[in-house]
Amino acid sequence: MSPAPLRPDMRVQIGRLALKNPVMVASGTFGWANEYAGLVRLDALGAVVTKGVSLEPRAGNPQPRIAETAAGLLNSIGLQNPGLEAFISQKLPFLHGLDTAVVVNILGDTPEEYARLAAALDGQAGVDALEVNISCPNVRAGGIAFGSDPGAAAEVAAAVRAATRLPVLVKLSPNVTDLVAIASRVAATGVDGLVLINTLRGMAIDVWTGRPRLGNAIGGLSGPAIKPIAVRAVFEVSRAVAVPVVGCGGITGWADAAEHMRAGAVAVQVGSATFRNPAAPVEVEEGLERFLGELGLRSCRELVGTVEV
Protein backbone atom coordinates (compact mmCIF):
# COMPACT_ATOMS: atom_id res chain seq x y z
CA MET A 1 0.00 0.00 0.00
CA SER A 2 1.56 3.27 -1.09
CA PRO A 3 1.82 6.10 1.46
CA ALA A 4 -0.65 8.97 1.28
CA PRO A 5 0.66 12.08 -0.48
CA LEU A 6 2.14 14.77 1.71
CA ARG A 7 -0.13 17.62 2.73
CA PRO A 8 1.82 20.72 1.72
CA ASP A 9 1.96 24.00 3.59
CA MET A 10 -0.26 26.33 1.56
CA ARG A 11 0.59 29.56 3.42
CA VAL A 12 2.14 32.38 1.41
CA GLN A 13 3.57 35.79 2.18
CA ILE A 14 3.18 38.74 -0.19
CA GLY A 15 5.39 41.35 1.38
CA ARG A 16 3.68 42.02 4.73
CA LEU A 17 0.42 40.36 3.68
CA ALA A 18 0.03 36.82 5.05
CA LEU A 19 -2.43 34.45 3.35
CA LYS A 20 -3.63 31.04 4.48
CA ASN A 21 -3.34 29.81 0.87
CA PRO A 22 -2.34 31.32 -2.49
CA VAL A 23 -5.82 31.51 -4.09
CA MET A 24 -7.57 34.87 -4.06
CA VAL A 25 -10.60 36.15 -5.96
CA ALA A 26 -10.10 38.96 -8.46
CA SER A 27 -11.52 42.42 -7.99
CA GLY A 28 -14.79 43.09 -9.78
CA THR A 29 -15.73 39.43 -10.10
CA PHE A 30 -16.79 38.65 -6.53
CA GLY A 31 -18.80 41.73 -5.60
CA TRP A 32 -18.43 42.58 -1.92
CA ALA A 33 -18.26 38.85 -1.01
CA ASN A 34 -21.68 38.78 0.68
CA GLU A 35 -23.23 37.97 -2.72
CA TYR A 36 -21.34 34.65 -2.67
CA ALA A 37 -21.81 33.82 1.01
CA GLY A 38 -24.41 31.11 0.37
CA LEU A 39 -22.60 29.66 -2.63
CA VAL A 40 -18.99 29.17 -1.55
CA ARG A 41 -16.98 28.70 1.65
CA LEU A 42 -15.48 32.16 2.01
CA ASP A 43 -13.15 31.02 4.78
CA ALA A 44 -11.49 28.62 2.33
CA LEU A 45 -10.17 31.50 0.23
CA GLY A 46 -6.70 32.92 0.61
CA ALA A 47 -8.15 36.42 0.28
CA VAL A 48 -11.20 38.31 -0.91
CA VAL A 49 -10.41 41.26 -3.17
CA THR A 50 -13.28 43.74 -3.27
CA LYS A 51 -14.74 45.67 -6.17
CA GLY A 52 -12.99 48.95 -6.78
CA VAL A 53 -13.73 51.74 -4.29
CA SER A 54 -13.52 55.42 -5.22
CA LEU A 55 -13.86 58.52 -3.06
CA GLU A 56 -17.29 59.35 -4.48
CA PRO A 57 -19.98 57.01 -5.86
CA ARG A 58 -19.70 56.03 -9.52
CA ALA A 59 -22.64 55.06 -11.70
CA GLY A 60 -20.54 53.07 -14.17
CA ASN A 61 -20.93 52.70 -17.91
CA PRO A 62 -24.12 52.41 -19.98
CA GLN A 63 -25.76 49.03 -20.59
CA PRO A 64 -25.11 46.47 -21.91
CA ARG A 65 -21.99 45.87 -19.84
CA ILE A 66 -21.23 42.21 -20.53
CA ALA A 67 -20.67 40.34 -23.79
CA GLU A 68 -19.61 36.70 -24.04
CA THR A 69 -16.86 35.82 -26.50
CA ALA A 70 -15.62 32.51 -27.90
CA ALA A 71 -13.04 31.99 -25.15
CA GLY A 72 -13.80 34.62 -22.58
CA LEU A 73 -15.86 37.57 -21.50
CA LEU A 74 -15.91 41.26 -22.39
CA ASN A 75 -16.97 43.62 -19.63
CA SER A 76 -17.45 47.35 -19.44
CA ILE A 77 -18.77 47.90 -15.92
CA GLY A 78 -17.01 51.23 -15.56
CA LEU A 79 -16.01 50.81 -11.90
CA GLN A 80 -19.53 51.26 -10.52
CA ASN A 81 -19.37 51.49 -6.73
CA PRO A 82 -21.10 53.28 -3.82
CA GLY A 83 -18.09 55.37 -2.82
CA LEU A 84 -15.78 55.29 0.19
CA GLU A 85 -18.23 56.41 2.86
CA ALA A 86 -20.86 53.86 1.89
CA PHE A 87 -18.23 51.13 1.53
CA ILE A 88 -17.03 51.68 5.10
CA SER A 89 -20.52 51.85 6.60
CA GLN A 90 -22.36 49.28 4.47
CA LYS A 91 -19.85 46.78 3.02
CA LEU A 92 -16.93 46.62 5.42
CA PRO A 93 -18.83 45.25 8.46
CA PHE A 94 -19.57 41.99 6.60
CA LEU A 95 -16.02 41.76 5.26
CA HIS A 96 -14.63 42.32 8.76
CA GLY A 97 -16.41 39.20 9.91
CA LEU A 98 -14.75 36.92 7.37
CA ASP A 99 -12.13 34.40 8.43
CA THR A 100 -9.83 35.31 5.57
CA ALA A 101 -7.77 38.25 4.39
CA VAL A 102 -9.61 41.23 2.86
CA VAL A 103 -7.89 43.28 0.17
CA VAL A 104 -9.65 46.52 -0.82
CA ASN A 105 -9.21 47.61 -4.43
CA ILE A 106 -8.96 51.40 -4.73
CA LEU A 107 -9.16 53.73 -7.72
CA GLY A 108 -8.99 57.43 -8.45
CA ASP A 109 -8.54 60.11 -11.08
CA THR A 110 -5.42 61.68 -9.50
CA PRO A 111 -2.55 60.49 -7.28
CA GLU A 112 -4.02 62.65 -4.52
CA GLU A 113 -7.32 60.75 -4.68
CA TYR A 114 -5.52 57.43 -4.35
CA ALA A 115 -3.60 58.78 -1.35
CA ARG A 116 -6.79 60.02 0.33
CA LEU A 117 -8.39 56.61 -0.11
CA ALA A 118 -5.34 54.85 1.30
CA ALA A 119 -5.21 57.16 4.30
CA ALA A 120 -8.93 56.76 5.00
CA LEU A 121 -8.71 52.95 4.90
CA ASP A 122 -5.56 52.82 7.02
CA GLY A 123 -6.48 51.36 10.37
CA GLN A 124 -10.04 50.41 9.37
CA ALA A 125 -10.96 47.13 11.04
CA GLY A 126 -11.37 44.42 8.44
CA VAL A 127 -8.95 45.84 5.87
CA ASP A 128 -5.80 43.73 5.56
CA ALA A 129 -4.27 45.25 2.41
CA LEU A 130 -4.92 47.55 -0.53
CA GLU A 131 -4.88 46.74 -4.23
CA VAL A 132 -4.21 49.82 -6.35
CA ASN A 133 -6.11 49.75 -9.63
CA ILE A 134 -4.17 51.68 -12.26
CA SER A 135 -5.16 49.37 -15.08
CA CYS A 136 -8.90 49.46 -15.77
CA PRO A 137 -9.44 49.83 -19.55
CA ASN A 138 -13.09 50.91 -19.25
CA VAL A 139 -12.82 54.48 -17.92
CA ARG A 140 -11.69 57.72 -19.51
CA ALA A 141 -9.88 59.21 -16.51
CA GLY A 142 -7.41 57.53 -14.15
CA GLY A 143 -7.25 53.77 -14.59
CA ILE A 144 -5.08 52.79 -17.52
CA ALA A 145 -4.04 56.43 -18.01
CA PHE A 146 -1.76 55.90 -15.00
CA GLY A 147 -0.91 52.28 -15.70
CA SER A 148 0.44 52.89 -19.20
CA ASP A 149 3.16 55.35 -18.19
CA PRO A 150 6.05 54.28 -15.93
CA GLY A 151 6.37 57.68 -14.27
CA ALA A 152 2.65 58.11 -13.64
CA ALA A 153 2.31 54.54 -12.36
CA ALA A 154 5.19 55.05 -9.94
CA GLU A 155 3.75 58.38 -8.79
CA VAL A 156 0.44 56.76 -7.82
CA ALA A 157 2.17 53.82 -6.14
CA ALA A 158 4.45 56.12 -4.17
CA ALA A 159 1.52 58.30 -3.08
CA VAL A 160 -0.37 55.27 -1.76
CA ARG A 161 2.72 53.82 -0.11
CA ALA A 162 3.33 57.07 1.76
CA ALA A 163 -0.29 57.37 2.89
CA THR A 164 -0.80 54.00 4.56
CA ARG A 165 0.82 51.39 6.77
CA LEU A 166 -1.21 48.64 5.08
CA PRO A 167 0.38 46.21 2.63
CA VAL A 168 0.05 47.61 -0.90
CA LEU A 169 -0.38 45.61 -4.12
CA VAL A 170 -0.52 47.33 -7.51
CA LYS A 171 -2.54 45.83 -10.35
CA LEU A 172 -0.94 46.43 -13.74
CA SER A 173 -2.29 46.54 -17.27
CA PRO A 174 -1.21 44.36 -20.21
CA ASN A 175 -2.28 47.13 -22.62
CA VAL A 176 1.20 48.66 -22.70
CA THR A 177 4.34 48.40 -24.81
CA ASP A 178 6.79 47.63 -21.98
CA LEU A 179 5.19 46.03 -18.93
CA VAL A 180 8.55 45.17 -17.37
CA ALA A 181 9.63 48.82 -17.38
CA ILE A 182 6.40 49.89 -15.67
CA ALA A 183 6.55 47.04 -13.16
CA SER A 184 10.15 47.87 -12.28
CA ARG A 185 9.34 51.52 -11.59
CA VAL A 186 6.33 50.60 -9.45
CA ALA A 187 8.23 47.93 -7.51
CA ALA A 188 10.94 50.47 -6.67
CA THR A 189 8.43 52.59 -4.70
CA GLY A 190 8.36 50.06 -1.88
CA VAL A 191 5.03 48.35 -2.56
CA ASP A 192 4.50 44.82 -1.28
CA GLY A 193 3.60 43.15 -4.55
CA LEU A 194 2.32 43.38 -8.11
CA VAL A 195 -0.81 41.82 -9.62
CA LEU A 196 -0.58 40.72 -13.26
CA ILE A 197 -2.71 41.21 -15.30
CA ASN A 198 -5.89 43.22 -15.67
CA THR A 199 -8.09 42.73 -18.74
CA LEU A 200 -7.11 43.38 -22.35
CA ARG A 201 -8.95 45.97 -24.39
CA GLY A 202 -11.38 44.32 -26.78
CA MET A 203 -14.53 44.87 -28.79
CA ALA A 204 -17.43 42.87 -30.18
CA ILE A 205 -19.97 43.96 -32.82
CA ASP A 206 -23.47 42.70 -33.57
CA VAL A 207 -23.23 42.05 -37.30
CA TRP A 208 -27.03 42.36 -37.77
CA THR A 209 -27.37 45.81 -36.22
CA GLY A 210 -23.85 47.05 -36.83
CA ARG A 211 -23.68 48.25 -33.23
CA PRO A 212 -21.12 47.35 -30.55
CA ARG A 213 -22.27 44.66 -28.15
CA LEU A 214 -21.17 46.82 -25.22
CA GLY A 215 -22.74 50.14 -24.33
CA ASN A 216 -19.28 51.65 -23.98
CA ALA A 217 -18.19 50.04 -27.30
CA ILE A 218 -14.84 48.86 -25.92
CA GLY A 219 -14.38 46.71 -22.85
CA GLY A 220 -11.95 44.45 -21.05
CA LEU A 221 -11.42 40.84 -22.15
CA SER A 222 -10.97 38.21 -19.44
CA GLY A 223 -11.20 34.43 -19.28
CA PRO A 224 -9.24 31.53 -20.82
CA ALA A 225 -8.32 33.54 -23.93
CA ILE A 226 -5.92 35.76 -21.98
CA LYS A 227 -4.12 33.11 -19.91
CA PRO A 228 -1.06 32.78 -22.19
CA ILE A 229 -0.60 36.56 -22.10
CA ALA A 230 -0.93 36.61 -18.31
CA VAL A 231 1.52 33.73 -17.85
CA ARG A 232 4.04 35.48 -20.12
CA ALA A 233 3.64 38.69 -18.12
CA VAL A 234 4.19 36.87 -14.83
CA PHE A 235 7.24 35.09 -16.24
CA GLU A 236 8.90 38.28 -17.51
CA VAL A 237 8.06 40.57 -14.61
CA SER A 238 8.85 38.12 -11.80
CA ARG A 239 12.39 37.84 -13.14
CA ALA A 240 12.83 41.60 -13.29
CA VAL A 241 11.56 42.73 -9.87
CA ALA A 242 12.35 41.85 -6.28
CA VAL A 243 8.76 42.03 -5.00
CA PRO A 244 6.27 39.14 -5.14
CA VAL A 245 3.99 38.78 -8.16
CA VAL A 246 0.37 37.62 -8.09
CA GLY A 247 -0.87 35.94 -11.27
CA CYS A 248 -4.31 36.80 -12.64
CA GLY A 249 -5.83 35.92 -16.00
CA GLY A 250 -7.57 32.86 -17.42
CA ILE A 251 -7.50 30.71 -14.29
CA THR A 252 -10.40 28.25 -14.32
CA GLY A 253 -8.79 25.19 -12.69
CA TRP A 254 -5.87 24.14 -10.52
CA ALA A 255 -3.58 23.48 -13.49
CA ASP A 256 -3.97 27.09 -14.62
CA ALA A 257 -2.95 28.23 -11.15
CA ALA A 258 0.03 25.89 -11.18
CA GLU A 259 1.08 27.27 -14.55
CA HIS A 260 1.04 30.83 -13.20
CA MET A 261 3.04 29.73 -10.17
CA ARG A 262 5.65 27.86 -12.19
CA ALA A 263 6.00 31.07 -14.24
CA GLY A 264 6.83 32.99 -11.05
CA ALA A 265 3.59 33.91 -9.26
CA VAL A 266 3.55 33.40 -5.48
CA ALA A 267 -0.26 33.56 -5.48
CA VAL A 268 -3.11 33.76 -7.98
CA GLN A 269 -6.47 35.43 -8.45
CA VAL A 270 -9.51 33.70 -9.92
CA GLY A 271 -11.85 36.07 -11.74
CA SER A 272 -14.47 35.49 -14.40
CA ALA A 273 -14.48 31.72 -13.77
CA THR A 274 -16.64 32.46 -10.71
CA PHE A 275 -19.50 33.59 -12.97
CA ARG A 276 -19.81 30.10 -14.39
CA ASN A 277 -18.90 28.30 -11.18
CA PRO A 278 -18.99 30.28 -7.91
CA ALA A 279 -16.97 27.55 -6.18
CA ALA A 280 -14.14 27.77 -8.75
CA PRO A 281 -11.64 29.50 -6.42
CA VAL A 282 -12.11 26.87 -3.70
CA GLU A 283 -11.83 24.05 -6.24
CA VAL A 284 -8.64 25.63 -7.60
CA GLU A 285 -7.12 25.67 -4.10
CA GLU A 286 -8.13 22.10 -3.33
CA GLY A 287 -6.84 20.81 -6.66
CA LEU A 288 -3.60 22.75 -6.32
CA GLU A 289 -3.04 21.28 -2.86
CA ARG A 290 -3.55 17.72 -4.18
CA PHE A 291 -1.19 18.39 -7.08
CA LEU A 292 1.55 19.69 -4.80
CA GLY A 293 1.16 16.66 -2.58
CA GLU A 294 1.48 14.31 -5.54
CA LEU A 295 4.69 16.12 -6.53
CA GLY A 296 5.99 15.56 -3.01
CA LEU A 297 6.40 19.28 -2.33
CA ARG A 298 6.29 20.40 1.29
CA SER A 299 5.12 23.92 0.49
CA CYS A 300 3.34 25.69 -2.34
CA ARG A 301 6.27 28.11 -2.32
CA GLU A 302 8.48 25.36 -3.75
CA LEU A 303 6.54 25.51 -7.02
CA VAL A 304 7.11 29.22 -7.63
CA GLY A 305 9.36 30.05 -10.57
CA THR A 306 10.20 26.43 -11.41
CA VAL A 307 9.63 26.68 -15.16
CA GLU A 308 12.68 25.42 -17.05
CA VAL A 309 13.65 27.49 -20.07
Buried (B, 14 or more C-beta within 10 A) or exposed (E): EEEEBBEBBBBBBBBEBBBBBBBBBBBBBBBBBBEBEEEBEBEBBBBBBBBBBBBEBBEBBEEBBBBEBEEBBBBBBBBBBBEBEBBBEEBBEBBEEBEBBBBBBBBBBBBEBBBBBBBBBEEBEBBBBBBBBBBBBBBEEBBBBBBBBBEBBBBBBBBBBEBBEBBBBBBBBBBBEEBBEBBBBBBBBEBBBBBBBBBBBBBBEEEEEEEBBBBBBBBBBBBBBBBEBBBBBBBBBBEBBEBBBBBBBBBBBBEBBBBBBBBBBBBBBBBBBBBEBBBBBBBBBBBBBBBBBEBEBEBBBBBBBEBEE
